[in-house]
Amino acid sequence: MKHLLLLVIAVSTFASGCGKDNFPRYTTLSGFRVLGLKATPPETTPGSTVAMQALLSDIGGGGRTVSYTVQLCSDPGIGFGSDPTCSGRSDTITSTGTINTLTANTYTAAVTLPNITVPSNIFSSRNIVDQYNGVAYLVVYTFVAGTTQIVAFKRIIASSKSIQNTNPSIIDMTVNNASLTALPNGTVTVYPSIVSGSQENFPVLNGNGTTSYFQENLTVTWFASDGSFSHQRSQNTDGNSYSAPGSSPTDHATVLVGVVRDGRGGESWLIRSF
Amino acid sequence: MLKQFILVFTLTIASSLAQTSPVTISLEGRLVERGTRKPLDGVAVYVVPQPSSSNEPQSRFKTTTDQNGNFHINGVPEGSFTWIVNEAGFVKLEQTDSQLAGANSDSRSLYLERDSYQVYETTVYGKEDKRDGSTKVLNRKHFMKAAGSGGDPLKAVQDLPGVNRPQSFSSQVLIQGSGPQDTQYLLNNVEVPLVFHFGGITSVLLPEAIDRVEVFQAGYGPEWGRANGGLVGAWTREPRKDRLHGLLSVDTFTTGGLLEGPIGDRSRFLVTARQSYIGQVVRAAVGNRPEFDLTVVPTYSDASAVFESEITERDKLQVSAFGSQDSLQFLLKEPLKTDPIVRGNFDNATSFFRFIPQLTHKHGETATSRFTLGFGRDFIRIVTSDNYFKLNTYQLSARGEFENQFSESWKAYFGFDNRFTWANVDVNLPYFFAGGGVMNPLSEGTVRHSTVLARYSAEGFYARNEVKIPETKFTLLPNLRIDYFSQTSEWIPEPRPAVRYAWNDSLTLRGAGGLYYQPPQPQETDPTFGNPAIVAPRAWHLNLGADKDFREGSAHGWFVSGDAFYKILQRLVVPSNGFVNRGGQLTTENFNNNGSGSVIGFQTQAKYDAKPWSFSAIYTLSKSKRSQPGQPDYPSQYDSTHLIGLLGSVDLPRNWSISGRFRYSTGNPKTPIANASFDADNDVFTPIRGPYFSTRLPNFYQLDLRFDKKWIFDTWILSLYLDIFNVTNHMNQELLVYSYDYKQTSAVQDLPILPTFGLKGEF
């Protein structure tokens, strides 16, 4: 009850713009940023291996090397308030690597990371509801670019469902029903082209044994190295207003990024540069 | 000769008769107080006839009003005359009038104006309750004109010692360092889930219908329970029975009305209703924003009704009813920036009602029984996109008490205090985690769905004894309460002894303490959202206090009270993100009883009256600590080291009054954010907390002023007030908001200077 009241107040406060500030805009690409982490597939069975990718941007970084450390462990209970870390977990696996592909002139790229194998005993002692709905295997990356360090994490879901989640897919950005292939003039509305079937239906097993069915809500997060989007995110296939810069900068391309997420760990992205 | 004699005799007699027997009239009427029409009893009313010539001596006729204000005078010469009423405390009345013999003589209505109608004091002082000395009482005269609270009876509670200032945008009552879940609210003896509209804008009660508000603090008696911090109770006043009364009030956010009066000789009623238009004000102020469309403007309304009747000479029936509703809807144009799971339509509605019959039966001079039933429904609906919380609860409360003066030295109260709840809850929500008062994004909480049909009962039985030790100044109170909570299947004895020592007529020393339990919150024992193994949290209270009335019978002077309190909190329910083996399977623990804490403090209040001035000062010094596994001991979220309140008022001529309030408190504790991690699944950053509540917001201070003016008409009164909140426009920092990666912060300020107006007409 107390928390619900907190929710009402929080939503009312932030939605009404009472928290106005001069914070940096989330949608503006500048400096080193981690924009997404993709596991393919995002949901699997115990003992399976998934492919990993990171979407990174380092506008102004000059193509520097990015190093990373990755830690893998069973989920400490992030969904219930635990800190998203593998520190102190007995099953932690650690490895490191470097990335040299954030180069001119976009300085923004999808980077392939080593595959990850979900432990085969991840269901150990977990109840049937958890096994069906999914048990998370935590992947924590610590990226370092120059003096900037960013910790980013992702959950790979292991479940006993017969039909498991897949990543949604964004294949194009359009303006006026045409593919966006050049820097637009002025302000335009940019739409994501999302592959049909990305918005999946999924079951949830309740504690009392009943099953509820839901449909995914897709969210697209927009980023721009230059110019600005009016909204940070759009829903499903809704568009977003983009005000383009007068001309592209000389030291890097103008980069637009759309990252689509399904709210269940599935995600993919599209990069356009001009 | 005889004829001459008869003529002279006749003329003499006629002349004599003409001088001693002028034509006279009878006058009758009613003397009432101007504006209120309250009958004035025992007041001298003079009639002074207009002399027919300047040489004629002025005569004067006097009568006295009866208990209904009626008067009657015979033998007043016909013609012009003047009514004169000169009574202490009233403006002298001189009113010319005329009446001829034989003409129709209407009953006169004379209206006598009081010197001042600003009868309400703005200062607040702790009155020693007849049962518990530590209980603080606010009467109507205190809360109706308290600066900064808009006349609200429950918001004025914050002006009492030992009541902590809540965090901003809230009016929850925090008693002596306890949390909001440790305070229970009562309306006419029956528990209600909430007493404020929309995060504390105003309470759900029309102030004019309320008689008093009581705050039960550390060491409160056995009659009440299930609240480890204390209770706040509001009681409606007795409807007036002399005639029909009404009022209509209008202020910045609401309009409301009250009607009351007699029903026959033995019964009376009072009804109130109030409707807000805050939504229209908000819509006019903000319109539809880039972030959202206001689809249903915020609105609230409330109503109450009271019926009282002396059924017999020994039986009194009171039936009261309360209802309240709040609603708000808006459509987010994009998912919330900091938490994209909050998206689309946002819908919030809350409502409750209570129907409360109460019967009091006097068995004789020394024994009385009281029974109270309370039936009601609570409803809450919060929906954001696919996530929702829907609660529909029916509640039946039953209280009974038998009071008897068994002997000169022993008085006892035996009673029961039961509550039965039927709850229907439908929840589809992500897990909330707000460790250290910092909320994780809802987007990353595990979403769980549950439909719960639950029945709870909480039963209490108590015995209160007041034993005067003969030939000493001691009164011992060996009190006991026994509680049963079906949620935890616990029978719990709670001894609550107390002692009083009457040093002299003006100085009382007192001590009280004991054991207090409250049932866990329903979600804390729910198999899906909570932990069925949770037990009832408990608190040990100790309170030592003194009250000294330096007035000693005088109308002017000091009244000082002080209390030292100590509370030990055990088995506190705290969130757990660990896993436990339940029924052979690993599952989330959600909550456990591993929290503990303590509160130690001292509070004092000094009040000085010297009409037309009134002044009150409060000070509370306290330290409230909490412990839980994985964290060093930390200050409670509601810890406030120093609380200072200065209140004053003055009644001015022409029915003006001015009151003011200054408040200071130590800044609220907050948890620093040490770092943040990017949650790539949900596109949010997860805060990594530093030590819980290890820093504080800046100290708080605020000055409020209130001006009241009344215009008195013969049969009604018009009142206007201007309540200026935060006169100095001091920007108190109440919250911190963070950049998306928690690397930058920005302060959210409390309300700036905010004048509110109110207009009230009453007859």
Interface residues (C-beta under 8 A of the other chain):
Chain A: M1 K2 H3 L4 L5 L6 L7 V8 I9 A10 V11 S12 T13 F14 A15 S16 G17 C18 G19 K20 D21 N22 F23 P24 Y26 V34 G36 L37 P76 G77 I78 G79 F80 G81 S82 D83 P84 T85 S124 S125 R126 N127 I128 D130 V140 I150 V151 A152 F153 K154 R155 V204 N206 G207 N208 S212 F214 N217 T219 T221 S230 H231 Q232 R233 S234 Q235 V259 R261 G263 R264 G265 E267
Chain B: F169 S170 P180 Q181 P193 G199 V286 R289 P290 E291 F292 L328 F330 L332 K333 E334 P335 L336 K337 T338 P340 I341 V342 R343 G344 F346 N348 I380 I382 T384 S385 D386 F389 N428 P430 Y431 F432 F433 A434 G435 M439 N440 L442 S443 E444 G445 T446 V447 R448 H449 S450 T451 Q521 Q523 P527 T528 P575 S576 N577 G578 F579 N581 Q585 L586 T587 T588 N590 N675 A676 S677 F678 D679 A680 D681 N682 D683 T686 I688 R689 L735 V737 S739 Y740 Q744 S746 V748
